[in-house]
């Protein structure tokens, strides 16, 4: 695998690895972007596609090809290990051969399922630019960007973004079939009579109560813990660690959270805002960032609060379940109290979960 050939550890200026890694990343994302232009009906997310300007994306792709080509050439000329430069230019050549940023998008019909390749590209670019910057400016602890286990978590990030269309399709069909009987026009009109901010706060609270209950099941029922332990197996916390999740857990969680949202009939713009908040908070709460929230840490879930949930310290086992509102754990008596600001160690007690995306998908099915 390509990722196995790229070593981790601290990246230092002047050794050529930084330019090489940036070149490979931009070239690979550009090639994926070209493929998305060729097959938008299969590789792009309908809601996201409607939100961005294709001409702007073309400009970004052109700039990425130029920058990756320049850095790849620099890496090839100056670095003794020329692998990154060669990989980057291989991607660039294929991308240009397929039309580069000039690929025309012909009329197409959107199918019921799709691969979220555009969602992966844009989210990876945005997340790396925002959260790596935050982690380097105000780190909780000193650690390399390419820390141990980063390849496994990047595989999770890629797959989970790629299958978003299938997960949403499965979740929507399941919820519509299983809970269609519970939809009641009066209750939906009552919810929609609230102003926008009230609806947003309500949907966050409803979703978090469902996630809290489901999260406790994942921890306290051994069969479900086998799947959830994958998420807890990361021994280093950063913005990418939150992507480590079993596909089965991802699908079940989406179905359970979507059910009350579907039944209550929240406004679509409220649901769209909720999805953005969920995505941002999920990444933020895993970051290796020393962010102070003051008294708000008792109200909302912060990185410090969620880091304790991932800790292998005895005081943290089966604690801090909430995803959005920390006060839920305080109300139900499951909040970590009286400990230091940050935990010492992360991961599952006993460190028995294997590394590697495929091994982690199989692990809950063959291990008890």
C-alpha positions as CSV (number, residue, x, y, z in Angstrom):
1,X,0.0,0.0,0.0
2,X,1.1,3.5,-0.8
3,X,0.6,4.7,2.8
4,X,2.9,2.0,4.1
5,X,5.7,3.4,2.0
6,X,5.4,6.8,3.5
7,X,7.1,6.8,7.0
8,X,5.8,8.7,9.9
9,X,7.6,10.7,12.6
10,X,8.4,14.4,13.1
11,X,8.6,16.4,9.8
12,X,11.6,18.7,9.8
13,X,12.2,21.6,7.4
14,X,15.1,21.0,5.0
15,X,15.0,17.2,4.8
16,X,12.6,17.2,1.8
17,X,9.8,15.1,3.4
18,X,7.4,18.0,3.9
19,X,7.5,19.0,0.3
20,X,7.3,15.4,-0.8
21,X,4.2,14.6,1.4
22,X,2.4,17.8,0.3
23,X,3.1,16.9,-3.4
24,X,1.8,13.4,-3.0
25,X,-1.3,14.6,-1.1
26,X,-2.2,17.3,-3.6
27,X,-1.5,15.1,-6.6
28,X,-3.6,12.2,-5.3
29,X,-6.5,14.5,-4.4
30,X,-6.3,16.1,-7.9
31,X,-6.5,12.7,-9.5
32,X,-9.5,11.8,-7.4
33,X,-11.1,15.2,-8.4
34,X,-10.6,14.4,-12.1
35,X,-12.3,11.0,-11.6
36,X,-15.2,12.8,-9.8
37,X,-15.5,15.1,-12.9
38,X,-15.7,12.1,-15.2
39,X,-18.3,10.1,-13.1
40,X,-20.2,12.7,-11.0
41,X,-23.3,10.5,-10.8
42,X,-21.4,7.8,-9.0
43,X,-18.6,9.7,-7.2
44,X,-20.1,12.9,-5.9
45,X,-22.5,13.9,-3.1
46,X,-25.7,15.5,-4.4
47,X,-26.2,18.0,-1.5
48,X,-22.6,18.9,-1.4
49,X,-22.4,19.3,-5.2
50,X,-25.2,21.8,-5.1
51,X,-23.2,23.9,-2.6
52,X,-19.9,24.5,-4.4
53,X,-19.0,26.3,-7.6
54,X,-17.5,24.0,-10.2
55,X,-15.4,26.8,-11.8
56,X,-13.8,27.5,-8.4
57,X,-13.1,23.8,-7.9
58,X,-11.4,23.8,-11.4
59,X,-9.2,26.7,-10.3
60,X,-8.3,24.9,-7.1
61,X,-7.5,21.7,-8.9
62,X,-5.2,23.6,-11.4
63,X,-3.4,25.3,-8.6
64,X,-3.0,21.9,-6.8
65,X,-1.5,20.3,-9.9
66,X,1.0,23.2,-10.3
67,X,2.0,23.2,-6.7
68,X,2.3,19.4,-6.4
69,X,4.3,19.2,-9.6
70,X,6.7,21.9,-8.4
71,X,7.1,20.3,-5.0
72,X,7.4,16.9,-6.5
73,X,10.2,18.1,-8.8
74,X,11.9,19.8,-5.8
75,X,11.7,16.6,-3.8
76,X,13.1,14.6,-6.7
77,X,16.0,16.9,-7.2
78,X,17.0,17.6,-3.6
79,X,16.0,14.6,-1.6
80,X,18.0,11.4,-1.5
81,X,14.8,9.4,-1.1
82,X,12.9,10.3,-4.3
83,X,9.9,8.1,-3.8
84,X,7.5,10.9,-2.9
85,X,8.4,12.9,-5.9
86,X,8.0,9.9,-8.2
87,X,4.6,9.0,-6.7
88,X,3.4,12.6,-7.0
89,X,4.4,12.9,-10.7
90,X,2.8,9.5,-11.4
91,X,-0.5,10.8,-10.1
92,X,-0.1,14.1,-12.0
93,X,0.6,12.4,-15.3
94,X,-2.4,10.2,-15.0
95,X,-4.6,13.2,-13.9
96,X,-3.5,15.2,-16.9
97,X,-3.9,12.2,-19.3
98,X,-7.5,12.0,-18.1
99,X,-8.2,15.7,-18.8
100,X,-6.9,17.4,-15.7
101,X,-9.0,20.4,-14.5
102,X,-10.5,20.8,-18.0
103,X,-12.8,17.8,-17.9
104,X,-16.3,18.7,-19.1
105,X,-19.2,17.5,-17.0
106,X,-21.9,16.2,-19.2
107,X,-25.6,15.9,-18.2
108,X,-26.3,13.0,-16.0
109,X,-29.0,11.4,-13.8
110,X,-28.2,11.0,-10.1
111,X,-28.6,7.4,-8.9
112,X,-30.0,6.4,-5.5
113,X,-26.5,5.6,-4.1
114,X,-23.1,7.2,-4.6
115,X,-19.5,7.4,-3.3
116,X,-18.7,10.6,-1.6
117,X,-15.4,11.3,-3.3
118,X,-15.9,15.0,-3.4
119,X,-16.8,15.0,0.3
120,X,-13.6,13.2,1.1
121,X,-11.5,15.6,-0.9
122,X,-12.9,18.8,0.4
123,X,-13.1,17.5,4.0
124,X,-9.5,16.3,4.0
125,X,-8.3,19.6,2.6
126,X,-10.3,21.6,5.0
127,X,-9.6,19.5,8.1
128,X,-5.8,19.4,7.5
129,X,-5.6,23.2,6.9
130,X,-7.7,24.0,10.0
131,X,-7.0,21.4,12.6
132,X,-3.3,20.7,12.0
133,X,-2.8,24.5,12.3
134,X,-4.7,24.5,15.6
135,X,-2.8,21.5,16.9
136,X,0.6,23.1,16.1
137,X,-0.3,26.5,17.5
138,X,-1.9,25.3,20.9
139,X,-1.0,21.6,21.3
140,X,-2.1,19.6,24.3
141,X,1.0,17.5,24.0
142,X,3.9,17.5,21.6
143,X,3.5,14.9,18.9
144,X,4.3,14.5,15.2
145,X,1.7,15.2,12.6
146,X,2.3,11.7,11.2
147,X,2.2,10.1,14.6
148,X,1.9,6.3,15.1
149,X,-1.3,4.7,13.6
150,X,-1.9,7.6,11.2
151,X,-2.1,5.2,8.2
152,X,-4.9,3.2,9.8
153,X,-6.9,6.3,10.7
154,X,-6.5,7.8,7.2
155,X,-7.9,4.6,5.8
156,X,-10.9,4.9,8.1
157,X,-11.3,8.6,7.1
158,X,-11.2,7.6,3.4
159,X,-13.6,4.7,3.6
160,X,-16.1,6.4,5.9
161,X,-16.3,9.4,3.6
162,X,-16.5,7.3,0.5
163,X,-19.5,5.2,1.7
164,X,-21.5,8.1,3.0
165,X,-24.0,7.7,0.1
166,X,-24.6,4.0,0.9
167,X,-24.9,4.7,4.7
168,X,-27.4,7.5,4.2
169,X,-29.4,5.5,1.7
170,X,-29.6,2.6,4.1
171,X,-30.4,4.8,7.0
172,X,-33.1,6.7,5.2
173,X,-34.8,3.6,3.9
174,X,-34.6,1.9,7.3
175,X,-36.0,4.9,9.2
176,X,-38.8,5.5,6.7
177,X,-39.9,1.8,6.8
178,X,-39.5,1.3,10.5
179,X,-40.8,4.6,11.9
180,X,-43.1,5.9,9.2
181,X,-46.1,4.8,11.4
182,X,-44.8,7.3,14.1
183,X,-45.0,10.4,12.0
184,X,-47.8,12.6,13.2
185,X,-48.6,15.9,11.4
186,X,-49.5,17.8,14.6
187,X,-46.3,17.1,16.4
188,X,-44.3,18.0,13.3
189,X,-46.1,21.3,12.9
190,X,-45.5,22.0,16.6
191,X,-41.7,21.5,16.1
192,X,-41.7,23.6,12.9
193,X,-43.5,26.4,14.8
194,X,-40.3,27.0,16.8
195,X,-37.8,29.6,15.5
196,X,-34.7,28.4,13.7
197,X,-32.3,28.7,16.7
198,X,-34.8,26.8,19.0
199,X,-35.1,24.0,16.4
200,X,-31.4,23.7,16.1
201,X,-30.9,23.5,19.9
202,X,-33.7,21.0,20.1
203,X,-32.4,18.7,17.3
204,X,-28.9,18.8,19.0
205,X,-30.5,17.8,22.3
206,X,-32.7,15.1,20.8
207,X,-29.8,13.6,18.8
208,X,-27.4,13.7,21.8
209,X,-29.9,12.0,24.1
210,X,-30.2,9.2,21.5
211,X,-26.4,9.0,21.1
212,X,-25.9,9.0,24.9
213,X,-28.2,6.0,25.3
214,X,-26.7,4.2,22.3
215,X,-23.2,5.0,23.5
216,X,-23.8,3.4,26.9
217,X,-25.1,0.3,25.1
218,X,-21.9,0.2,23.1
219,X,-19.8,0.3,26.3
220,X,-21.9,-1.8,28.6
221,X,-23.1,-4.6,26.4
222,X,-20.1,-6.9,25.4
223,X,-21.4,-7.7,21.9
224,X,-21.6,-4.0,21.0
225,X,-18.4,-3.2,22.7
226,X,-16.5,-5.5,20.3
227,X,-17.5,-3.0,17.5
228,X,-17.1,0.2,19.5
229,X,-13.6,-0.9,20.8
230,X,-12.3,-0.1,17.3
231,X,-13.0,3.6,17.9
232,X,-11.3,3.4,21.3
233,X,-8.2,1.6,20.1
234,X,-6.4,4.8,19.0
235,X,-3.5,5.3,21.5
236,X,-2.8,8.8,20.2
237,X,-5.5,11.6,20.0
238,X,-5.6,14.1,17.2
239,X,-8.1,15.4,14.6
240,X,-7.8,12.2,12.5
241,X,-8.3,9.8,15.4
242,X,-12.1,10.4,15.5
243,X,-12.4,8.8,12.0
244,X,-11.5,5.3,13.4
245,X,-14.9,3.6,13.5
246,X,-16.3,0.3,12.4
247,X,-18.7,0.5,9.4
248,X,-21.4,-1.4,11.3
249,X,-21.3,1.0,14.2
250,X,-21.3,4.0,11.8
251,X,-24.4,2.7,10.1
252,X,-26.3,1.8,13.3
253,X,-25.6,5.1,14.9
254,X,-26.8,7.0,11.8
255,X,-30.1,5.0,11.7
256,X,-30.8,5.5,15.4
257,X,-30.0,9.3,15.4
258,X,-31.9,9.9,12.2
259,X,-35.1,8.2,13.5
260,X,-36.3,10.9,16.0
261,X,-35.2,13.6,13.6
262,X,-37.3,12.1,10.9
263,X,-40.3,11.6,13.1
264,X,-40.2,15.1,14.6
265,X,-39.9,16.7,11.2
266,X,-37.3,19.4,11.7
267,X,-36.8,22.0,9.0
268,X,-34.3,20.9,6.3
269,X,-32.0,23.9,6.9
270,X,-31.9,23.0,10.6
271,X,-30.9,19.5,9.7
272,X,-28.2,20.8,7.3
273,X,-26.8,23.0,10.1
274,X,-26.9,20.1,12.5
275,X,-24.9,17.9,10.1
276,X,-22.2,20.7,9.9
277,X,-22.0,21.0,13.7
278,X,-21.8,17.3,14.2
279,X,-19.0,17.0,11.7
280,X,-17.0,19.9,13.1
281,X,-17.5,19.0,16.8
282,X,-16.6,15.3,16.2
283,X,-13.3,16.3,14.7
284,X,-12.6,19.2,17.2
285,X,-13.2,17.0,20.3
286,X,-10.5,14.5,19.2
287,X,-7.9,17.2,18.4
288,X,-4.6,17.4,20.2
289,X,-5.4,21.0,21.2
290,X,-5.2,22.9,24.5
291,X,-8.4,24.9,24.1
292,X,-9.8,26.5,27.3
293,X,-13.6,26.7,27.5
294,X,-13.9,27.8,31.1
295,X,-17.3,27.2,32.7
296,X,-18.7,26.1,29.3
297,X,-17.0,22.8,29.7
298,X,-19.9,21.8,32.0
299,X,-22.4,22.6,29.3
300,X,-20.9,21.5,26.0
301,X,-18.6,18.7,25.1
302,X,-15.0,19.9,24.7
303,X,-11.7,18.2,23.6
304,X,-10.8,17.9,27.3
305,X,-14.1,16.3,28.1
306,X,-13.9,13.8,25.2
307,X,-10.3,13.0,25.7
308,X,-11.2,11.6,29.1
309,X,-13.8,9.4,27.4
310,X,-10.9,7.9,25.3
311,X,-8.6,7.5,28.3
312,X,-7.5,4.1,29.6
313,X,-7.2,5.5,33.1
314,X,-9.4,3.6,35.6
315,X,-11.4,6.7,36.5
316,X,-12.4,7.2,32.9
317,X,-13.8,3.8,32.0
318,X,-17.4,4.1,30.8
319,X,-17.6,7.8,31.4
320,X,-18.3,11.0,29.4
321,X,-20.7,9.6,26.8
322,X,-22.3,12.8,25.5
323,X,-21.4,14.0,22.0
324,X,-22.7,17.6,22.2
325,X,-23.9,18.6,25.7
326,X,-21.7,17.6,28.6
327,X,-24.4,18.4,31.1
328,X,-26.2,15.2,30.1
329,X,-23.4,13.2,31.7
330,X,-23.5,15.3,34.8
331,X,-27.3,14.8,35.0
332,X,-27.0,11.0,34.7
333,X,-23.9,10.7,36.9
334,X,-21.5,9.5,34.2
335,X,-19.2,12.4,34.0
336,X,-15.5,12.2,35.0
337,X,-15.0,14.3,38.1
338,X,-12.1,15.2,40.3
339,X,-9.3,14.3,37.9
340,X,-6.5,16.2,36.3
341,X,-7.2,18.4,33.3
342,X,-6.0,15.8,30.8
343,X,-5.6,12.0,31.0
344,X,-2.2,10.3,30.8
345,X,-2.9,7.4,28.4
346,X,-5.5,6.5,25.7
347,X,-6.7,3.3,24.1
348,X,-8.5,0.1,25.3
349,X,-7.2,-1.5,28.4
350,X,-5.1,-4.4,27.4
351,X,-4.4,-3.0,23.9
352,X,-5.9,-6.1,22.2
353,X,-7.3,-4.5,19.1
354,X,-5.2,-5.0,16.0
355,X,-3.9,-2.2,13.7
356,X,-5.0,-1.9,10.1
357,X,-8.4,-1.0,8.6
358,X,-9.3,-4.5,7.3
359,X,-8.2,-6.3,10.5
360,X,-10.3,-3.9,12.5
361,X,-13.4,-4.5,10.4
362,X,-13.0,-8.3,10.9
363,X,-12.0,-8.2,14.5
364,X,-15.5,-7.8,16.1
365,X,-16.8,-10.7,14.0
366,X,-14.2,-13.3,15.0
367,X,-13.2,-12.2,18.5
368,X,-15.2,-12.4,21.7
